[in-house]
Amino acid sequence: MLKKSCKLRVISAYLKQMKIDGKEFGSIFLAPMAGVSEVGFRHACKMAGADLTFTEMVSSKALMYESQKTKDLLITSELEDVKAVQLFGHEPEVMASACMREELQKFDLIDINFGCPAPKIVNNGDGSALLKDLKLLEQIVGKCAKATNKPISCKFRLGYGANDNIAVQVAKICENAGAKMLTVHGRTRAQMYSGQVDLESIAKVKASVKIPVVGNGDIINYESYLNMLKTGVDAVMIGRGALGDPNIFNRLKKQPETDLFELVKQHILELSKHYNDRYINVTMRKHLLWYVGGIKNATEIKQQIATSDNIQQSLKLVEQLLKNK
Ligand SMILES: Cc1cc2nc3c(=O)[nH]c(=O)nc-3n(C[C@H](O)[C@H](O)[C@H](O)COP(=O)(O)O)c2cc1C
């Protein structure tokens, strides 16, 4: 079934603009990634062609408690012309009141996390734990959709247990409760990040609802992008494939690449508008190592970057590595 539709879809390897309520969101999105998708990284990905960007997941409960650290996750870049915030939580009222907060009004889309597999999230009843309580999941979506005029979207995995596949059921529940877009990561919670993404199940979700569906999982190059398009999805979302490589967006769009060192500098510059040096140092260490990840015979310099607490020095080392690549 997938193969037949493939042929039809391959003709248009470029997705159309995904629209919600008449507003255009583009077609290649940067995934929400906790500890990764901060404003500087999103800024770099926007520079390199990403359409819609998502904040990392934000706790609705922590917002209720006015946590400054949580509010800082809502900082956005001026380049983010369309942007989404992702919320997590399991209390419908708390989630709905988060949707109404002033700090969220600058976002074009409010996404709800039903996919996070991390034990500390799941053990609290959040993220993919909600795939085990579809009544509660439905209430969360319904309450959020009623609480705000902004479109609500839901991001979920195929199911909780290794062999669960309730994605179509979840998709219909979300749609009927008022969601305007769905993102499906084609794995179960039990799979975490192992195995291959299940494209067939993503295609089934797409065929079962009227609202736009975003395909997610294992897009790392043009070939895997095309394979995802064959499911018929309206847009794609990229997570790990963008680590250290924001140009993946340009490449998938067949656009010229942006100079990588320029992207690294702009990533840091954007962070420096909002955060202190300590935060920037700690945050950038992992990103810098991803940026130089593919470069061989550079163990010593990489070790220096990994332990550096001077961002200017690290930047020089990165420049040295990237220029001699
Ligand atoms: C470090 C990391 C952090 C993540 N944090 C989140 C998150 O906050 N919210 C979410 O919905 N998914 C999160 N994810 C999952 C990604 O959004 C995405 O669904 C998953 O990585 C599969 O896509 P990929 O194969 O393109 O990476 C995270 C993934 C990674 C690797």
The ligand as a Tripos MOL2 file, in Angstrom:
@<TRIPOS>MOLECULE
LIG
   31    33     1     0     0
SMALL
NO_CHARGES

@<TRIPOS>ATOM
      1 C1         17.9670   15.0580   23.2380 C.3       1 LIG1
      2 C2         16.5270   14.8970   22.8460 C.ar      1 LIG1
      3 C3         15.5570   15.6110   23.5110 C.ar      1 LIG1
      4 C4         14.2060   15.4710   23.1550 C.ar      1 LIG1
      5 N1         13.2630   16.2260   23.7910 N.ar      1 LIG1
      6 C5         11.9780   16.1970   23.3670 C.ar      1 LIG1
      7 C6         11.0070   17.1050   23.8850 C.ar      1 LIG1
      8 O1         11.2870   17.9590   24.7310 O.2       1 LIG1
      9 N2          9.7310   16.9870   23.4110 N.ar      1 LIG1
     10 C7          9.3780   16.0650   22.4510 C.ar      1 LIG1
     11 O2          8.2220   16.0110   22.0420 O.2       1 LIG1
     12 N3         10.2890   15.2290   21.9290 N.ar      1 LIG1
     13 C8         11.5660   15.2970   22.3460 C.ar      1 LIG1
     14 N4         12.4960   14.4980   21.7460 N.ar      1 LIG1
     15 C9         12.0800   13.6340   20.6290 C.3       1 LIG1
     16 C10        12.2470   14.3610   19.2930 C.3       1 LIG1
     17 O3         11.4200   15.4910   19.2260 O.3       1 LIG1
     18 C11        11.8950   13.4140   18.1280 C.3       1 LIG1
     19 O4         10.5540   13.0110   18.2560 O.3       1 LIG1
     20 C12        12.7650   12.1680   18.1030 C.3       1 LIG1
     21 O5         14.1210   12.4750   18.3600 O.3       1 LIG1
     22 C13        12.6510   11.4390   16.7580 C.3       1 LIG1
     23 O6         13.0380   12.2680   15.7000 O.3       1 LIG1
     24 P1         14.5220   12.1890   15.0280 P.3       1 LIG1
     25 O7         14.7230   10.7800   14.6250 O.co2     1 LIG1
     26 O8         14.4680   13.1650   13.8990 O.co2     1 LIG1
     27 O9         15.4930   12.5830   16.1110 O.co2     1 LIG1
     28 C14        13.8340   14.5940   22.1180 C.ar      1 LIG1
     29 C15        14.8260   13.8810   21.4400 C.ar      1 LIG1
     30 C16        16.1530   14.0310   21.7760 C.ar      1 LIG1
     31 C17        17.1980   13.2640   21.0100 C.3       1 LIG1
@<TRIPOS>BOND
     1     1     2 1
     2     2     3 ar
     3     2    30 ar
     4     3     4 ar
     5     4     5 ar
     6     4    28 ar
     7     5     6 ar
     8     6     7 ar
     9     6    13 1
    10     7     8 2
    11     7     9 ar
    12     9    10 ar
    13    10    11 2
    14    10    12 ar
    15    12    13 ar
    16    13    14 ar
    17    14    15 1
    18    14    28 ar
    19    15    16 1
    20    16    17 1
    21    16    18 1
    22    18    19 1
    23    18    20 1
    24    20    21 1
    25    20    22 1
    26    22    23 1
    27    23    24 1
    28    24    25 2
    29    24    26 1
    30    24    27 1
    31    28    29 ar
    32    29    30 ar
    33    30    31 1
@<TRIPOS>SUBSTRUCTURE
     1 LIG1         1 GROUP 0 **** ****
